[in-house]
Amino acid sequence: MHAASLLSPRLVRVRRLLADGKPHTTREIVRRAEVMAVNACVAELRQHGAVITCEQRRVNGARRFYYTMTKGPAENG
């Protein structure tokens, strides 16, 4: 995979949102970071060394995916 630079505006937005270390749903990331391919952004951040977990939960019978960043990416993006 070819990961975009950490200076990429979309990765900056996703990284800032996840930097609080709290779980965020896919929908929340789409809306607040204004990105569509959340899983691709997460994969790119992981390529730069970020540790991001993805947990699936059932909410009112529907599956929701929650992303939590426990370690930020390396700064050499």
LINTA-V963607 format. One record per residue. SS is DSSP state (hx for helix, st for strand, lp for the rest). OMEGA is omega in whole degrees, -180 to 180 (none if undefined). Layout:
SS:OMEGA / SS:OMEGA
//
This chain:
lp:175 / lp:-179 / lp:175 / lp:176 / lp:175 / lp:177 / lp:177 / lp:-178 / hx:-179 / hx:178 / hx:177 / hx:-179 / hx:-180 / hx:180 / hx:179 / hx:-180 / hx:-177 / hx:-175 / lp:-179 / lp:178 / lp:179 / lp:178 / lp:178 / st:179 / st:176 / hx:-179 / hx:179 / hx:179 / hx:178 / hx:-176 / hx:-174 / hx:-179 / hx:179 / lp:175 / lp:179 / lp:-176 / lp:-176 / hx:-178 / hx:177 / hx:178 / hx:179 / hx:179 / hx:179 / hx:177 / hx:177 / hx:177 / hx:179 / lp:174 / lp:178 / lp:173 / st:-177 / st:178 / st:176 / st:-179 / st:178 / st:178 / st:173 / st:178 / st:-177 / lp:178 / lp:-179 / st:176 / st:175 / st:178 / st:-179 / st:178 / st:179 / st:177 / st:-180 / st:176 / st:180 / lp:179 / lp:175 / lp:-175 / lp:-175 / lp:-174 / lp:none
//
